Amino acid sequence: MRKRLWSALCSGLVSSERSNTDPRRELAIHLAGGESADTALPSVPKLVPGGFDLYEWSLGRGSFTIADATSEFGCGADEIEVIVGNLLALHLVHRFHGRDDGFVPVDPVIAATSLLAPIEVELLDRQTSVNQFRIELERMAALFRASPFGSRQSATVDVVQDVEVVRSLLRKAAATCTSEVLSMQPGGGRSAHELAEARERDLELLGRGMRMRVLYQHTARFDQVTREHVALLAGAGAQFRTAEALFARMIVFDRSVAFIPADDVVRGAAAVVRDPTLVGFFCSCFEHAWVAAKDFDARSRAVDSIGDDLKGEIVRMLIDGAKDDAIARRLGLSVRTTRKHIAQLMQRYDAASRFQFGYAVMKHNLFPES
């Protein structure tokens, strides 16, 4: 049975080994720059059918010859030579010292080191080259879109994955801005790194007389780093307001180009939107939120009314059946802080459970619109 199976596995093996050149691959290599197959991207070696069994069998013997394997597996010498040649190429066997027809198995770990390490180095070099070229292309694409010729032909929505390219495009949009900037920043206070990155660009804009309006969520008022940033830019002419909830992060320059998040996985990736209809919609959303928002005077410590607004929104969302994590995301709070606010509200109405709290809210008709 074993010999019959081996005969089936080895059938056609010699001919396939001798004619494995893909003409399409050769054409692709030629079009890519005229490289020969020898200098093309290295292929990962593969074990031919029967190679695993022959290697396993050789471990029990310690050494073998072509004749030994032919006798054991019932294949012709040509088929065994192809398999042994494959094992030699994979560094899984080597010739027995002093015997041209003798072979000895090799530790696969040693084989991997000697065979795969050069391929891995080559692949890393190729990947590095690809990444560098992609960055260059995206930088050139930014120049194309910023040119009069490119602006007439570019896509109305362009997704940029590279964070450095996004920053470059933001600097370009800020440098060419002629009237105003609208910025919506959901979540709580922003990190010191994010604020420092934007500060120089924003101060330059304000120094040129540009109008700047920025929307934060109420929770940003409780962050000292954000308050200091707001106080500095407000002194230079920027306007800040806060709202209970904001729908998305965005920056709009001159009501002609908008930057919005593009990818939940790649932090910093952005979609650059130039379509007039879409940009107009974003601006309308901003204006709607701006009218309902409250002025953010970073020098004032009067945050009691904002705290009441937060608690009121928490109650509304609880009545609507929202979970704690959903409330936290919407209001830019941590889940822990959200639960602390809920506990304070329950204590205010002497409620031992959320069911009792809901009953108290309805009894006092606190939010009839809900």
N, C-alpha and C positions, 0 to 999 in steps of 0.2 A: 504493500500500500504506500509506504513512504517513498519508494523509488518511482511509483507511478505519479504521485503528487509532484515530485521533483521534476519529472519529465515534462509535466504540464506547465510548471512554473518557468522552466528553462526554455520552453518552446518559443522560438523567435527572438530570444534574448540577444543572440549574437548580431542578427541583422538590425535590430533596433539600436544597439549600441553603435553600429557603424554608420547609421544614417539619421542622426538626431539633430541635424542642423535645420533651424527654422529660417526660411528665406525672408519672412516678414521681419524677424529680429535683425537679420543682416541689413535689410533695407533701412530699418529704424536707426541702426548704428551709423549707417552711411549718411542719412539725412541729419543726424545729430552732430555731424562733424567729420565724417569720414573715418571714424575709428575702426580698427579691425576687431574681430571677435575676441582677440587676445587681450585688448585693452578696454573692453566693455566692462560694465558693472559685473563683478564676480557673482556667479550663481552659487547657491548653497548646495553642497553635494548631497546626493541621495543614495541610500542603500538599495541595491537592486534586489529583485525577488530571489530568495534563497540565501542571501547574504547573512541574515540573522541566524538561520539554522546552521550554516557552515561554520560561522564564528563560534556558536555555542558548542558545536561538536568538537572544534579544535581545542577548546578549553579543557576538554576531558582527555585529550591526547598530549597537549603541550607542544607538539609539532606535527606537521603533516606534509604530504606531497600531493601533486595533482593526481597521481595514480591512486593514492589512498582515498581521496575524496571521490574520485570517479567510481571506485569500487563500493564505497559506502552508500552513495546516493543514487547510483544507477544512471548517471547522466554521461553524455559524451565528454571527452576531454575538452572540446571547444567551449562547451557551456561552463564547465568548471573553471577554465582559464579566465572567462569573462567575469565570473563571480569573484575569483581570487584577485583579478586585476582591479575590480571595484574596491575590495577590501584593502588592497595595497594603496590605492589612490586616497582612500579615507584614513590611511595610517592606522588601520585596525589590525593589520598583520605586517610583518616584515620578513625578509628572506633570512633563512637560517644560515648562520656563519659557516662557511666551508662547504655549503651545498647549494647549488644554483636552483635545484628543484624542491628545496625544503622551505617551509614557512612556519613562523611562530606568531601566536596572537599577542597583541599589544593592549595595554591598559587603555580603555576608552578616554579616561581623563587626560592622559598624555596625548592621545590622538587629537582630542578637542583643542588642546593648547597649541599644538603644532599646526593644525589645519585651519581652525576657525579664527584664531587671533588675527592673522593678517587680513582675513575677510572682514572681520568686525572693525578693524582700523580703517580699512578702505571705505566701508559703509558710513562710519562716523565722519570721515573726511568729506564724502559725497553729501551727507546730510547737512554738514556745516556750510558747504558751498551752496546748497539749495536754499538754506535759510538766509544766507547773506544776499543771494541774488533776489530772493523774494522781497527782502527789505528794500533793496535798491529799486526794484520795480514799483513798490508801493510809494516810495519817495518820488519817483518819476511820474507816477500816476497823479500824485498830489500837485505836481507842477503842471501837468496836462490839464487837470480840472480847473486850476487857478488861472490858466491862460485864456484870452478871449476866444481862441479857436476851440479849446477843449470844453469851455463852459457851454458852448452851443451844442456839443455832441455828447457830453457825459450823461451817465444814467442819473435819474432824479433821486435815487436812493443808492448809496454806496456803502457797503459793509466793510469796515476796516478792523481786522483782528489784531494787528500789531499795535501795542500800547504806545510805543515811541512815535509811530506814524500818526496816531490819534492826537498826541500832544503837539506834534508839529503842525497838524491841520488846525488845531485850536489856536495856536500862536499866530498862524497865518490869517485866520478869520478875525482874530482880535486886532492884528496889525492893520488890516484893511477895512475895519469897521468904521462907518461914517456917521452913525446916528445913535443907536441904542443896543443894549444887551438885556435880554430877559433870561433869568436863571431860576429853575425850580429844583430844589434839593430836598427830597423826602428823607425820612429817617430822623434820628436825633442829631446831636452835635457831630460835626465833621472832625476827622482826625487832624492833628497838628500838621502832619505831612501833606495832606490834601490841601489844607488852607494855605500853607506856605507856598505850595506849587502854584496856586491860583492868585496869590496876593500880588506878586510883581506884575503879572499880566493885567489884573484888574486895576491896579493903581495907574498903570500906563494909559489904559483906556480912559479912566476918569480924568487924568491929567490932560488929555486931549479934548476934554469937554463932552465926552460921550455920556448919555444917560444910562444908568444901570439900575435895574430893579430885580431884587432877589427874594424868593419865597422859601422859607424854612417851615418845618413843623414846629408846633408849640414847644415840644420837648427840647429843641435847640436852645431855648432861653435858659435852661438849667445847666448848660455846658459852658464852663469858664473860658476855655480856649476859643470856642465859637463866639462868645460875647466879646472878647477882646478883638477878634477879627472884624466883627460887625462894627464895633466902635471905631476902628481905624478907617474902614472903607466908608462908613457913614460920614466921618469927618471930611472925607475927600469928595463927598457928593452922592454916594450911592444910597438907595432907598431899600429898606428891609421890612418885610412883614412876615408874620407866621400864621399858619392855619392848622386846624385840627388834623386834616389828612390831605396828602397830595398824591396824585395818581402816578407820577413817574418823574424820574430825573431827566432834565433837559436843559440845554443852553441854546438860545436863538440869537443870531447876530443880524441886525438890520432887517429883521423880518424876512430874510431871504434864504438863510441856511440854518438848519437846526441839527444839533448833536443829541442823539438819544442812545440809551444802552442797546447793544445789539446781541449780546450773548450772556446767558446766565452762568455759563461755565468759564469763559475767558474773561477774567476781571479786567475792565478797562476797554474792552472792545466796544466800538461805537458804530451806529448807522448815521451817515451824513446825509441829511435830507435836503434837497433843493427844490422839490416839486412845490410850486406856489400854493396849490390847494392844500397839501399836507402841512406846509409851514404855516399857512393861514389858520388852519384848524388848531395847531399847537398854540399859536398866539391867542386865539379865542379862549382856549382852555385856561391859559395863563391869566388872561384878563378877568375871567369869571372867578377864578380863585383869588386873584388880587383884590377884587372889590370886597369879597367876604372876609378877607384876612385882617389881622390886627397889626398896627404899627409895632415894630420891634425897636425900642429904644434901649440899647445895650447898657446905657448909663443908669437906667432905672431898675430898681429891685422890686417893683410892683408886679408880682407874678401871681397874686392870689386869684385874679379873675381868670387867668390862663389855666391855673390848676383846676378851677371850677369847670371850665370848658372841657378839659380833659376828662374829668370825672363824669360830666354829663354825656360825653360821647361814649364812654365806657358803658354807662347804663343803657344807652340806646342800642349799642351793639349786643349787650347781654340779652336785652328784650328780644332782639332779632335772632337770637340763638347762636351768636358767634362764639367760637372757642377762644380760650385764652391766647393761644399763639397767633390766631388771626387778628385779634384785637391789638396785640403787641406789634405785629407787623404794620398794621394800618396807622397806628399812632406813633411809630418810631420809638417804642419802648422795649425794654427787655421783658421777657415773660415774667421774671421775678418781680420787677417793678409793677407790672400790670396786676399781678395777683395781690400785691401790697395795696394798691389803690382799691381793688375789689373788696379786700378785707376791711379797709377803712370805711367804705360805703356801707357794707353790711353792719358794721359796728354802729354807724350813725343811725341806722334804722332798727337797731336791736334785733337783727335777723341772725338766727343760728345756722341757717342754710340758705343756699341760693334760691330755693323755692320760696322760702319765707321772704327773702329780699324782693323777689319779683312780685309777690303779693302786696308787700308794703308800697312798692312803687306804683302799682295799679290803684291801691287803696287811696293814696294821696294824690293820684292823678298828676304825677310829676311830668310825664311826657305823653300827653293825649294824642300827639301826632303819631306816636308809635303804635 
